């Protein structure tokens, strides 16, 4: 359907599914109400219905066309939410059954299954009113990740640091009821997030690659940059992720595609959530690893087995970096801070033989071209000061002039790193915005701390957008940028075709 953030990646899956159905000698019928897609092209599917994705509309098309089955796992969350009612009306759902879809969405049932499989999950609970929410918070401990159930794109999702914030959130939350409770999870601070896509046939599962998120847990997976293959996850954790993904896909009897998100904290791999459907990352995994996932999943839903497809584990010699594209330049008044609520409206892919170059290309494609020299403004929250040292060292090593606000400047000086102090807006002039206007700053690294300073330094990020200066709001992103700048200094790599990258995969 035509919702921001639910378009192009799911469209990719639908198109390849339609092609796979045609290749099997069957007729494909597409239901989509978004004209801005390739799946609604006249030559993609055999029949096309421009109808809203509601139970009534789908049922009337089903009654008229009498198809052999309906595929719901390629259109994002909306078709998944219809699966139960369609099945109850007698529609044959191909692939993963509606009961399994429901099990993965239902926190209690899913937690029980993870317990049986012995797979760790962050502590969590559900609440349908304030008293219950406070009780869960007391049991789990702050910080918390709170969100409504059954949403896509992390809508209305927030990291809560204390009781006052929780009271405020519950008071503002609409439509919280026993049927639609709030989901409350322990938020794993400074965890590395990773995700894996799997193709499964009900008895076996194949995992082509694990993606590592560059931003730490707490940034929505649709907004976080990610890299295949992972760059900092230890091999033992990667093995665990492959193992867990296969075990969960087999336990859930998934038929088709599945996406599982993990967080790695305190040397343990935790599962965050499992979605028994195609995810936004399917096109990226398909392109980077040269494996047509949507097409293969469709063949499995039509009755093939994984064994028939002869899929082998591959080692990927190059790097693919996905970066999200944001619409902030269209909305200059919106603070471009990343959090658990999805804000990107598109994404790009950078590929190269090194991680740094792939990251640079992805930033370039997302219109955030990194400077190769000049001045970098570093201003970080107190919690981030220990981590900022490495960032400052990297930029100093690259010959960048470092400008820092009072607290960060003092910290860097104590650690023996040279920087020039610059005033904040409420201090004296010339301040940060003056320096941005007069083009004295080429890159901005700014991490916000808690609710208080969020309002305090949003002007820095807004000024960066107005004057088209690349800005980074996480330390992990800043380190990746330094690696990218280091690579581009050594010289640009030649333009290579996707096919030549694929030829190197063993």
C-alpha positions as CSV (number, residue, x, y, z in Angstrom):
1,X,0.0,0.0,0.0
2,X,1.0,3.6,-0.4
3,X,2.5,4.5,2.9
4,X,5.8,6.2,3.4
5,X,8.5,3.7,4.3
6,X,6.4,0.8,3.0
7,X,7.1,1.2,-0.7
8,X,10.0,0.3,-2.7
9,X,11.6,-2.6,-0.9
10,X,8.3,-4.5,-0.6
11,X,7.6,-3.5,-4.2
12,X,10.8,-5.3,-5.2
13,X,9.6,-8.5,-3.5
14,X,6.2,-8.3,-5.2
15,X,7.7,-7.9,-8.7
16,X,10.1,-10.8,-8.3
17,X,7.3,-12.9,-6.9
18,X,5.1,-12.1,-9.9
19,X,8.0,-13.1,-12.2
20,X,8.6,-16.3,-10.4
21,X,4.9,-17.3,-10.6
22,X,5.0,-16.6,-14.3
23,X,8.1,-18.7,-14.7
24,X,6.3,-21.6,-13.0
25,X,3.6,-21.3,-15.8
26,X,0.9,-19.9,-13.5
27,X,-1.1,-16.7,-13.6
28,X,-0.3,-13.9,-11.2
29,X,-2.8,-11.4,-9.8
30,X,-1.5,-8.3,-8.1
31,X,-3.5,-6.3,-5.6
32,X,-1.9,-2.9,-4.9
33,X,-3.3,0.6,-4.3
34,X,-0.1,2.5,-4.8
35,X,0.5,3.7,-8.4
36,X,4.0,4.8,-7.5
37,X,5.4,1.2,-7.9
38,X,6.8,-1.1,-10.4
39,X,4.5,-3.9,-9.3
40,X,1.6,-2.0,-10.8
41,X,3.3,-1.8,-14.3
42,X,1.2,-3.4,-17.0
43,X,3.8,-6.0,-17.8
44,X,4.7,-7.1,-14.3
45,X,1.7,-9.3,-13.3
46,X,-0.9,-11.0,-15.5
47,X,-3.8,-9.2,-13.8
48,X,-3.7,-6.1,-11.6
49,X,-6.3,-4.8,-9.2
50,X,-6.0,-1.2,-7.9
51,X,-7.9,-1.8,-4.7
52,X,-7.3,-0.8,-1.1
53,X,-5.9,-3.6,1.0
54,X,-8.9,-4.3,3.1
55,X,-10.5,-7.7,3.9
56,X,-13.7,-6.8,1.9
57,X,-11.8,-5.8,-1.2
58,X,-9.5,-8.7,-1.2
59,X,-12.4,-11.2,-0.6
60,X,-14.4,-9.8,-3.5
61,X,-11.4,-10.2,-5.8
62,X,-10.9,-13.7,-4.4
63,X,-14.5,-14.6,-5.2
64,X,-14.3,-13.2,-8.7
65,X,-10.9,-14.7,-9.6
66,X,-11.0,-18.0,-7.6
67,X,-7.2,-18.3,-7.3
68,X,-5.4,-21.3,-6.0
69,X,-3.9,-19.3,-3.1
70,X,-2.9,-15.9,-1.8
71,X,0.6,-14.7,-0.8
72,X,0.6,-12.1,2.0
73,X,4.2,-12.0,3.1
74,X,5.7,-9.7,0.5
75,X,3.7,-6.5,1.2
76,X,4.9,-5.4,4.6
77,X,2.7,-5.3,7.7
78,X,-0.6,-4.5,6.1
79,X,-1.3,-7.8,4.3
80,X,0.0,-9.7,7.4
81,X,-2.7,-8.0,9.5
82,X,-5.4,-9.3,7.1
83,X,-4.1,-12.9,7.1
84,X,-6.3,-14.2,10.0
85,X,-9.6,-12.8,8.6
86,X,-8.8,-14.0,5.1
87,X,-8.1,-17.5,6.3
88,X,-11.3,-17.5,8.5
89,X,-13.2,-16.6,5.3
90,X,-11.8,-19.7,3.6
91,X,-8.9,-18.1,1.6
92,X,-6.0,-20.4,1.1
93,X,-2.9,-18.5,2.4
94,X,0.3,-19.8,0.7
95,X,3.5,-19.9,2.7
96,X,3.6,-19.3,6.5
97,X,0.2,-20.0,8.1
98,X,-1.8,-17.2,9.8
99,X,-1.5,-19.0,13.2
100,X,2.3,-18.7,13.0
101,X,2.1,-15.1,11.9
102,X,0.0,-14.5,15.0
103,X,2.4,-16.4,17.2
104,X,5.3,-14.2,16.1
105,X,3.3,-11.0,16.7
106,X,1.9,-12.3,20.1
107,X,4.5,-11.4,22.7
108,X,3.5,-14.0,25.3
109,X,3.3,-16.9,22.9
110,X,6.6,-15.9,21.2
111,X,8.4,-15.5,24.6
112,X,7.2,-19.0,25.6
113,X,8.6,-20.5,22.4
114,X,12.0,-18.7,22.9
115,X,12.1,-20.1,26.4
116,X,11.6,-23.6,25.1
117,X,14.3,-23.1,22.5
118,X,16.6,-21.6,25.1
119,X,17.2,-18.4,23.2
120,X,17.7,-15.2,25.4
121,X,15.4,-12.2,25.0
122,X,15.5,-8.9,26.8
123,X,13.2,-8.8,29.8
124,X,9.8,-7.5,28.8
125,X,6.1,-7.2,29.7
126,X,2.8,-5.8,28.4
127,X,0.6,-3.1,30.0
128,X,-2.9,-1.9,29.2
129,X,-2.9,1.0,31.7
130,X,-0.5,3.2,33.8
131,X,-0.5,1.0,36.9
132,X,0.5,-2.1,34.9
133,X,3.2,-0.1,33.0
134,X,4.8,1.1,36.2
135,X,4.7,-2.5,37.6
136,X,6.5,-3.8,34.5
137,X,9.0,-0.9,34.7
138,X,9.7,-1.8,38.4
139,X,10.3,-5.5,37.4
140,X,12.4,-4.9,34.3
141,X,14.3,-1.7,35.2
142,X,15.0,1.5,33.2
143,X,15.8,2.3,30.4
144,X,12.8,0.9,28.6
145,X,11.7,0.6,25.0
146,X,8.0,1.2,24.8
147,X,5.7,0.9,21.8
148,X,2.1,0.0,20.8
149,X,1.5,-3.5,19.5
150,X,1.0,-4.4,15.8
151,X,2.7,-1.4,14.1
152,X,5.3,-1.1,11.4
153,X,8.0,1.5,11.2
154,X,8.3,1.8,14.9
155,X,5.4,4.4,15.0
156,X,5.0,5.9,18.5
157,X,8.0,4.0,19.8
158,X,10.2,5.6,22.4
159,X,13.2,4.9,24.7
160,X,12.0,5.8,28.3
161,X,14.7,6.8,30.9
162,X,12.6,7.3,34.0
163,X,9.2,7.2,35.6
164,X,8.3,10.8,34.7
165,X,8.8,10.0,31.0
166,X,6.8,6.8,31.3
167,X,3.9,8.6,32.9
168,X,4.0,11.2,30.1
169,X,4.1,8.5,27.4
170,X,1.2,6.5,28.8
171,X,-0.9,9.6,29.2
172,X,-0.2,10.6,25.6
173,X,-0.6,7.1,24.1
174,X,-3.9,6.7,22.3
175,X,-5.8,3.5,21.8
176,X,-4.1,1.5,24.5
177,X,-6.5,-1.3,25.5
178,X,-6.4,-4.9,26.7
179,X,-6.7,-5.9,23.0
180,X,-3.9,-3.6,22.0
181,X,-1.6,-3.3,25.0
182,X,1.7,-1.4,25.2
183,X,4.8,-3.5,24.7
184,X,7.5,-2.7,27.2
185,X,11.1,-4.1,26.8
186,X,14.3,-3.7,28.7
187,X,16.4,-1.4,26.4
188,X,19.9,-2.8,25.9
189,X,22.2,0.3,26.0
190,X,25.2,0.3,23.7
191,X,24.2,-3.0,22.1
192,X,25.3,-3.8,18.6
193,X,22.2,-4.6,16.5
194,X,22.2,-7.2,13.8
195,X,19.6,-8.9,11.6
196,X,19.3,-12.0,9.4
197,X,16.9,-12.9,6.6
198,X,16.1,-16.5,6.1
199,X,14.4,-18.6,3.4
200,X,12.6,-21.6,4.9
201,X,10.5,-24.4,3.6
202,X,8.8,-25.5,6.9
203,X,11.4,-28.1,7.8
204,X,14.8,-26.5,6.9
205,X,16.1,-22.9,6.6
206,X,18.9,-21.2,4.7
207,X,20.5,-17.9,6.0
208,X,22.4,-16.2,3.2
209,X,24.0,-13.4,5.3
210,X,23.9,-11.5,8.6
211,X,23.7,-7.7,8.5
212,X,25.4,-5.5,11.1
213,X,23.8,-2.2,12.0
214,X,26.2,0.7,12.1
215,X,24.1,2.7,14.6
216,X,23.7,1.0,18.0
217,X,20.4,-0.6,19.1
218,X,17.6,2.0,19.7
219,X,17.7,3.4,16.2
220,X,14.9,2.0,14.0
221,X,16.2,-0.7,11.6
222,X,14.8,1.2,8.7
223,X,16.8,4.3,9.6
224,X,20.1,2.6,10.6
225,X,22.9,2.1,8.1
226,X,23.9,-1.5,7.9
227,X,26.7,-3.5,6.4
228,X,27.1,-7.0,4.8
229,X,29.2,-8.9,5.8
230,X,29.5,-7.7,9.4
231,X,32.7,-5.8,10.4
232,X,32.8,-6.0,14.2
233,X,30.7,-8.9,15.3
234,X,32.9,-11.8,16.6
235,X,32.7,-15.1,14.7
236,X,31.2,-16.9,17.7
237,X,28.3,-14.5,17.8
238,X,27.8,-14.8,14.0
239,X,27.6,-18.6,14.4
240,X,25.1,-18.1,17.2
241,X,23.0,-15.8,15.0
242,X,23.0,-18.3,12.1
243,X,22.1,-21.1,14.5
244,X,19.3,-19.2,16.3
245,X,17.8,-18.1,12.9
246,X,17.6,-21.6,11.6
247,X,16.2,-23.0,14.8
248,X,13.5,-20.3,15.0
249,X,12.5,-20.7,11.4
250,X,12.2,-24.4,11.8
251,X,10.4,-24.2,15.1
252,X,7.9,-21.7,13.6
253,X,7.6,-23.8,10.5
254,X,8.1,-20.7,8.3
255,X,7.4,-21.3,4.6
256,X,9.0,-18.4,2.6
257,X,10.9,-15.5,4.0
258,X,11.6,-14.5,7.5
259,X,13.5,-11.6,9.2
260,X,15.0,-11.7,12.7
261,X,16.5,-8.8,14.6
262,X,19.2,-9.4,17.3
263,X,21.1,-7.3,19.8
264,X,24.5,-8.2,21.1
265,X,25.2,-6.9,24.6
266,X,27.5,-8.2,27.4
267,X,28.8,-10.9,25.2
268,X,25.3,-12.4,24.7
269,X,23.1,-12.5,21.6
270,X,19.5,-11.5,22.4
271,X,16.6,-11.9,20.0
272,X,14.6,-8.7,19.7
273,X,11.9,-9.8,17.2
274,X,11.0,-12.2,14.5
275,X,8.9,-11.2,11.4
276,X,7.6,-14.1,9.3
277,X,7.5,-11.9,6.2
278,X,9.8,-10.2,3.7
279,X,11.6,-7.3,5.3
280,X,13.1,-4.1,4.0
281,X,16.5,-5.8,3.7
282,X,15.6,-8.5,1.2
283,X,16.6,-6.4,-1.9
284,X,19.9,-5.5,-0.2
285,X,20.8,-9.1,0.7
286,X,19.7,-10.2,-2.8
287,X,22.0,-7.7,-4.5
288,X,25.0,-8.0,-2.3
289,X,25.0,-11.8,-2.1
290,X,23.7,-12.4,-5.6
291,X,20.8,-14.6,-4.3
292,X,17.2,-13.9,-5.6
293,X,15.5,-14.3,-2.3
294,X,11.9,-13.2,-3.2
295,X,12.0,-15.4,-6.3
296,X,13.3,-18.5,-4.3
297,X,10.8,-17.9,-1.5
298,X,7.9,-17.8,-4.1
299,X,9.1,-21.1,-5.6
300,X,9.1,-22.6,-2.1
301,X,5.5,-21.3,-1.4
302,X,4.5,-23.0,-4.7
303,X,5.7,-26.3,-3.4
304,X,9.5,-26.7,-3.9
305,X,11.8,-27.7,-1.1
306,X,15.1,-26.0,-0.1
307,X,17.0,-29.2,-1.1
308,X,15.7,-28.7,-4.7
309,X,17.2,-25.2,-4.9
310,X,20.8,-26.3,-4.0
311,X,21.7,-23.2,-1.9
312,X,25.2,-23.2,-0.5
313,X,26.8,-20.9,2.1
314,X,28.9,-18.2,0.4
315,X,31.7,-16.0,1.4
316,X,31.3,-12.4,0.3
317,X,34.6,-10.8,-0.7
318,X,33.1,-7.2,-1.0
319,X,31.1,-5.0,1.3
320,X,27.6,-3.6,0.8
321,X,26.5,-0.6,3.0
322,X,22.8,0.4,3.1
323,X,22.2,4.0,4.1
324,X,18.8,5.5,4.7
325,X,17.7,8.6,2.9
326,X,15.8,11.3,4.9
327,X,13.4,14.0,3.8
328,X,14.7,16.5,6.4
329,X,15.7,19.1,3.7
330,X,12.0,19.3,2.8
331,X,11.0,19.9,6.5
332,X,13.6,22.3,7.8
333,X,11.8,22.7,11.1
334,X,12.0,19.0,12.0
335,X,14.9,17.9,14.2
336,X,16.8,15.2,12.3
337,X,17.5,13.0,15.3
338,X,17.4,9.3,14.9
339,X,15.4,7.1,17.3
340,X,13.2,4.1,17.4
341,X,10.5,5.7,15.2
342,X,11.3,5.3,11.5
343,X,11.8,8.6,9.7
344,X,13.6,7.7,6.4
345,X,11.7,7.7,3.1
346,X,14.2,5.7,1.0
347,X,17.5,4.0,1.0
348,X,20.6,3.5,-1.1
349,X,23.3,0.9,-1.4
350,X,27.1,1.5,-1.7
351,X,29.3,-1.4,-2.8
352,X,33.1,-1.6,-2.7
353,X,36.0,-3.9,-1.8
354,X,36.5,-2.2,1.6
355,X,34.0,-1.1,4.3
356,X,35.2,2.5,4.4
357,X,34.8,3.0,0.6
358,X,31.3,1.3,0.6
359,X,30.3,3.6,3.5
360,X,31.6,6.6,1.6
361,X,29.7,5.7,-1.5
362,X,26.5,5.1,0.4
363,X,26.7,8.5,2.1
364,X,27.4,10.1,-1.3
365,X,24.4,8.4,-2.8
366,X,22.2,9.6,0.1
367,X,23.4,13.2,-0.7
368,X,25.5,13.4,2.5
369,X,28.9,13.6,0.8
370,X,31.7,13.5,3.3
371,X,34.4,16.1,3.1
372,X,38.0,14.9,2.5
373,X,39.5,17.7,4.5
374,X,38.6,20.8,6.6
375,X,37.1,21.3,10.0
376,X,34.9,18.9,12.0
377,X,32.7,20.1,14.8
378,X,32.5,17.6,17.6
379,X,29.9,18.2,20.4
380,X,28.8,15.1,22.4
381,X,26.8,14.3,25.5
382,X,28.6,13.4,28.7
383,X,27.7,9.7,28.3
384,X,29.4,9.7,25.0
385,X,32.7,11.4,26.1
386,X,34.7,8.2,26.6
387,X,33.7,7.0,23.1
388,X,34.5,10.3,21.4
389,X,38.2,10.0,22.0
390,X,38.7,7.5,19.2
391,X,36.6,9.6,16.9
392,X,38.6,12.7,17.6
393,X,41.9,10.8,17.2
394,X,40.8,9.4,13.8
395,X,39.9,12.9,12.5
396,X,43.0,14.5,13.9
397,X,45.1,11.7,12.2
398,X,43.3,12.6,8.9
399,X,44.5,16.2,9.4
400,X,41.0,17.7,10.2
401,X,40.9,20.8,12.4
402,X,38.7,19.9,15.4
403,X,36.3,22.5,16.8
404,X,34.4,21.5,20.1
405,X,31.9,23.0,22.5
406,X,33.0,23.7,26.1
407,X,32.5,20.3,27.7
408,X,33.9,18.3,24.9
409,X,36.8,20.7,24.4
410,X,37.8,20.4,28.0
411,X,37.6,16.6,27.9
412,X,39.7,16.4,24.7
413,X,42.3,18.8,26.1
414,X,42.6,16.7,29.2
415,X,43.2,13.7,27.0
416,X,45.9,15.5,25.0
417,X,43.9,16.1,21.8
418,X,44.1,19.6,20.3
419,X,40.8,21.3,19.6
420,X,39.5,24.8,19.2
421,X,36.6,25.9,21.6
422,X,33.5,27.2,19.9
423,X,30.5,28.8,21.6
424,X,27.0,27.4,21.7
425,X,24.0,29.6,20.6
426,X,23.2,30.8,24.1
427,X,26.8,31.7,25.0
428,X,28.6,34.4,23.0
429,X,29.4,35.2,19.4
430,X,30.7,34.0,17.0
431,X,28.8,30.8,17.8
432,X,28.3,27.5,16.1
433,X,25.6,28.8,13.7
434,X,27.8,31.7,12.7
435,X,30.6,29.2,11.9
436,X,28.2,27.0,9.9
437,X,26.9,30.1,7.9
438,X,30.4,31.2,7.1
439,X,31.3,27.7,5.9
440,X,34.1,27.3,8.5
441,X,32.7,23.8,9.4
442,X,32.7,20.9,6.9
443,X,31.3,18.1,9.0
444,X,29.3,17.9,12.3
445,X,29.3,15.1,14.9
446,X,26.7,15.8,17.5
447,X,25.1,13.3,19.9
448,X,22.2,14.4,22.0
449,X,22.0,13.4,25.7
450,X,18.5,12.6,27.1
451,X,15.5,14.8,26.8
452,X,17.0,18.0,28.2
453,X,19.7,18.7,25.7
454,X,17.5,17.4,22.8
455,X,15.9,20.8,22.7
456,X,19.2,22.5,23.6
457,X,21.2,21.5,20.5
458,X,18.6,20.8,17.8
459,X,19.5,24.2,16.2
460,X,23.0,22.7,15.3
461,X,21.4,19.9,13.3
462,X,18.8,22.2,11.7
463,X,21.5,24.7,10.7
464,X,23.5,21.8,9.2
465,X,20.5,20.8,7.0
466,X,19.8,24.4,6.0
467,X,23.4,25.0,4.9
468,X,23.8,21.4,3.5
469,X,26.6,20.3,5.8
470,X,26.9,16.6,6.4
471,X,26.0,15.8,10.1
472,X,26.3,12.6,12.1
473,X,24.3,11.9,15.3
474,X,26.0,8.7,16.5
475,X,29.6,7.9,17.4
476,X,29.4,4.6,15.5
477,X,28.5,6.7,12.4
478,X,31.3,9.1,13.0
479,X,33.9,6.3,13.2
480,X,32.5,4.8,9.9
481,X,32.8,8.3,8.3
482,X,36.4,8.6,9.4
483,X,37.2,5.2,7.8
484,X,35.4,6.3,4.6
485,X,37.3,9.6,4.4
486,X,40.6,7.7,4.9
487,X,39.7,5.4,2.0
488,X,38.7,8.2,-0.4
489,X,42.0,10.0,0.3
490,X,43.8,7.0,-1.1
491,X,42.0,7.5,-4.3
492,X,38.6,6.6,-5.8
493,X,38.0,3.0,-6.8
494,X,37.0,2.2,-10.4
495,X,33.3,2.0,-11.2
496,X,32.4,-1.7,-11.3
497,X,29.3,-3.5,-12.5
498,X,27.2,-5.6,-10.1
499,X,28.1,-8.6,-12.2
500,X,31.8,-8.2,-11.6
501,X,31.2,-8.0,-7.8
502,X,29.0,-11.2,-8.1
503,X,31.8,-13.0,-10.0
504,X,34.0,-12.8,-6.9
505,X,31.6,-14.6,-4.6
506,X,32.7,-18.1,-3.7
